[in-house]
Amino acid sequence: MANMTVPEPSPDAAGAPAEDRRRRRERRTRRALATAALDLILRRGLADTTVEAIAERADVTRRTFSRHFAGKEDAALDFVRGDGDRINALLRIRPAAEPPLLAYRRAVGAWLADEQSPGWHLQPKTRRLLALVDREPALFAAYERIRVDAHRESIRILAARLGTDEHDMRPAVVVEASAGVLSAALRVWAHAADAGEPPANDLAALVEGAYDALAHEAAAGGRPTDFP
């Protein structure tokens, strides 16, 4: 019988699983660092939490921390970035016929209702951290930077839906109004926990109520608008 030669796997075929493993490792490391930062800041306070302590708790080097995050505030607030990415992903797949404000509202609603991959807002520790944001200027600055990045992507998505570009005022107005509604509801929800109130108040209900308030105020303005 002739010898059969097993073909060598192509670089793409051989590289894909290795790349997947590498990415999974990177995600696990990032998650471990974010969790460590969140835990330590809530336990010790922001001033008494060092990057070195976060890296040690996550069992990685200081250099590894710097590959993932610019600072301890960014690490602790990584869940905000992740949820912003998910809202934008849901916004991209909204039906093209939906008006922009409604599309954004429903993307937020889908994020809140996702039981398969529940958002970080459902974790008690992140609720406490959101309440801390307003009391810690460095945390607040990091929080705003993350939000601005998410808003820029939202504006690009809505501009594409409208067949325009990000210099058109309409996408920016929709995003700032819609994201402002979400931010207001999150603050009310987070500070209720900070004041020692039970977490019974439903964030989804708060967000829907806030969007209803925005729609009511817009209708009360008495001026025609392209937005619902």
C-alpha positions as CSV (number, residue, x, y, z in Angstrom):
1,M,0.0,0.0,0.0
2,A,1.3,3.4,-0.9
3,N,2.2,5.7,1.9
4,M,-0.6,8.3,2.4
5,T,0.6,11.8,3.2
6,V,-1.6,13.8,5.6
7,P,-1.8,17.3,4.2
8,E,-0.5,20.0,6.5
9,P,-3.2,22.3,7.8
10,S,-3.2,25.7,6.2
11,P,-1.9,28.6,8.3
12,D,-5.4,30.0,8.5
13,A,-6.9,26.7,9.7
14,A,-4.1,26.2,12.2
15,G,-4.1,29.8,13.4
16,A,-7.8,30.3,14.0
17,P,-8.1,28.1,17.1
18,A,-4.9,29.6,18.5
19,E,-6.2,33.0,17.9
20,D,-9.5,32.1,19.5
21,R,-7.7,30.8,22.6
22,R,-5.6,33.9,22.8
23,R,-8.7,36.2,22.6
24,R,-10.4,34.1,25.3
25,R,-7.3,34.5,27.5
26,E,-7.3,38.2,26.9
27,R,-11.0,38.5,27.8
28,R,-10.5,36.5,31.0
29,T,-7.5,38.6,32.0
30,R,-9.4,41.8,31.3
31,R,-12.5,40.6,33.3
32,A,-10.3,39.5,36.2
33,L,-8.6,43.0,36.3
34,A,-12.0,44.8,36.1
35,T,-13.4,42.6,38.9
36,A,-10.4,43.2,41.0
37,A,-10.5,46.9,40.5
38,L,-14.2,47.1,41.3
39,D,-13.8,44.9,44.5
40,L,-10.8,46.8,45.8
41,I,-12.2,50.3,45.2
42,L,-15.5,49.5,46.9
43,R,-13.6,47.9,49.8
44,R,-10.7,50.3,50.3
45,G,-11.8,53.4,48.5
46,L,-10.4,54.9,45.3
47,A,-7.4,56.7,46.9
48,D,-6.2,53.6,48.8
49,T,-6.4,51.3,45.8
50,T,-3.3,51.0,43.7
51,V,-2.8,49.6,40.2
52,E,-0.2,47.2,41.7
53,A,-2.8,45.9,44.2
54,I,-5.3,45.3,41.4
55,A,-2.7,43.5,39.2
56,E,-1.7,41.3,42.2
57,R,-5.3,40.4,43.0
58,A,-5.9,39.4,39.4
59,D,-2.6,37.5,39.5
60,V,-1.0,39.4,36.6
61,T,1.9,41.8,36.2
62,R,1.7,45.6,36.3
63,R,2.7,45.6,32.7
64,T,-0.3,43.3,31.8
65,F,-2.6,45.8,33.5
66,S,-1.3,48.6,31.4
67,R,-1.9,46.7,28.2
68,H,-5.6,46.6,29.1
69,F,-6.3,49.8,31.0
70,A,-5.1,53.4,31.3
71,G,-5.8,53.5,35.0
72,K,-7.7,52.0,37.9
73,E,-10.7,54.1,37.2
74,D,-11.0,52.7,33.6
75,A,-10.6,49.2,35.0
76,A,-13.3,49.5,37.6
77,L,-15.7,51.1,35.0
78,D,-15.0,48.6,32.2
79,F,-18.6,47.3,32.6
80,V,-19.9,50.7,31.4
81,R,-17.8,50.3,28.3
82,G,-19.1,46.8,27.7
83,D,-22.7,47.8,28.1
84,G,-22.2,50.8,25.8
85,D,-20.9,48.4,23.2
86,R,-23.9,46.1,23.6
87,I,-26.4,48.9,23.3
88,N,-24.7,50.0,20.0
89,A,-24.7,46.5,18.7
90,L,-28.4,46.3,19.4
91,L,-28.9,49.7,17.8
92,R,-27.2,48.5,14.6
93,I,-29.8,45.8,14.1
94,R,-33.0,47.8,14.7
95,P,-35.4,47.9,11.7
96,A,-34.4,50.5,9.2
97,A,-37.9,52.0,9.3
98,E,-37.8,52.9,13.0
99,P,-37.2,56.6,13.7
100,P,-33.9,57.2,15.3
101,L,-35.1,58.1,18.8
102,L,-37.4,55.1,18.9
103,A,-34.6,52.8,17.6
104,Y,-32.3,54.0,20.4
105,R,-35.0,53.6,23.0
106,R,-35.8,50.0,21.9
107,A,-32.1,49.1,21.7
108,V,-31.8,50.2,25.4
109,G,-34.9,48.2,26.2
110,A,-33.5,45.1,24.5
111,W,-30.3,45.5,26.5
112,L,-32.2,45.7,29.8
113,A,-34.4,42.7,28.9
114,D,-31.5,40.4,27.8
115,E,-31.7,37.4,30.1
116,Q,-29.1,35.4,28.2
117,S,-26.3,37.9,28.8
118,P,-27.5,40.2,31.6
119,G,-25.9,43.5,31.8
120,W,-23.5,44.5,34.6
121,H,-26.1,46.8,36.0
122,L,-27.8,43.8,37.6
123,Q,-24.8,43.2,39.8
124,P,-25.1,44.9,43.3
125,K,-21.4,46.0,43.3
126,T,-21.7,47.9,40.0
127,R,-24.7,49.7,41.3
128,R,-22.7,50.9,44.3
129,L,-19.8,51.9,42.0
130,L,-22.2,54.0,39.9
131,A,-23.3,55.8,43.1
132,L,-19.6,56.5,43.9
133,V,-19.0,58.1,40.5
134,D,-20.6,61.4,41.5
135,R,-18.4,61.6,44.6
136,E,-15.1,60.8,43.0
137,P,-13.8,63.3,40.3
138,A,-11.4,60.8,38.8
139,L,-14.1,58.2,38.5
140,F,-16.5,60.7,37.1
141,A,-13.9,61.8,34.4
142,A,-13.3,58.2,33.4
143,Y,-17.0,57.5,33.3
144,E,-17.6,60.5,31.0
145,R,-14.8,59.5,28.7
146,I,-16.3,56.0,28.3
147,R,-19.8,57.5,27.7
148,V,-18.4,59.9,25.1
149,D,-16.8,57.1,23.1
150,A,-20.1,55.1,23.1
151,H,-22.0,58.2,22.0
152,R,-19.7,58.8,19.1
153,E,-20.3,55.3,17.9
154,S,-24.1,55.7,18.4
155,I,-24.0,58.9,16.3
156,R,-22.1,57.1,13.5
157,I,-24.7,54.3,13.5
158,L,-27.7,56.7,13.4
159,A,-26.0,58.9,10.7
160,A,-25.7,55.8,8.5
161,R,-29.4,55.0,9.1
162,L,-30.4,58.5,8.0
163,G,-28.0,58.4,5.0
164,T,-26.0,61.4,6.3
165,D,-22.8,61.9,8.3
166,E,-21.8,62.6,11.8
167,H,-21.7,66.4,11.1
168,D,-25.5,66.4,10.7
169,M,-27.1,67.6,13.9
170,R,-29.9,65.1,14.0
171,P,-28.0,62.0,15.0
172,A,-26.1,63.9,17.7
173,V,-29.3,65.4,19.1
174,V,-31.0,62.0,19.3
175,V,-28.0,60.3,21.0
176,E,-27.5,63.1,23.5
177,A,-31.2,63.2,24.4
178,S,-31.6,59.4,24.6
179,A,-28.3,58.7,26.4
180,G,-29.2,61.5,28.8
181,V,-32.5,59.8,29.6
182,L,-30.6,56.6,30.4
183,S,-28.0,58.4,32.5
184,A,-30.7,60.1,34.5
185,A,-32.5,56.9,35.2
186,L,-29.2,55.1,36.2
187,R,-28.4,57.9,38.6
188,V,-31.8,57.7,40.4
189,W,-31.4,53.9,40.5
190,A,-27.8,54.0,41.8
191,H,-28.4,56.6,44.4
192,A,-31.3,54.7,45.8
193,A,-28.9,51.9,46.7
194,D,-26.4,54.4,48.0
195,A,-29.0,55.8,50.4
196,G,-29.7,52.3,51.7
197,E,-33.0,51.8,49.9
198,P,-33.8,48.2,48.8
199,P,-33.0,47.3,45.1
200,A,-36.7,46.7,44.4
201,N,-37.0,49.7,42.1
202,D,-36.8,48.2,38.6
203,L,-34.2,49.9,36.4
204,A,-36.2,49.0,33.2
205,A,-39.3,50.7,34.6
206,L,-37.3,53.8,35.6
207,V,-35.8,54.0,32.1
208,E,-39.2,53.6,30.4
209,G,-40.7,56.3,32.7
210,A,-37.8,58.6,31.8
211,Y,-38.3,58.1,28.1
212,D,-42.0,58.7,28.5
213,A,-41.2,62.0,30.3
214,L,-38.9,63.0,27.4
215,A,-41.6,62.2,24.8
216,H,-44.1,64.2,26.8
217,E,-41.9,67.2,27.1
218,A,-41.1,67.0,23.4
219,A,-44.8,66.9,22.5
220,A,-45.5,69.8,24.9
221,G,-43.1,72.0,23.1
222,G,-45.6,72.5,20.4
223,R,-43.1,72.5,17.5
224,P,-43.1,70.0,14.7
225,T,-40.2,67.5,14.8
226,D,-38.9,64.6,12.8
227,F,-38.4,62.6,16.0
228,P,-41.1,60.6,17.7
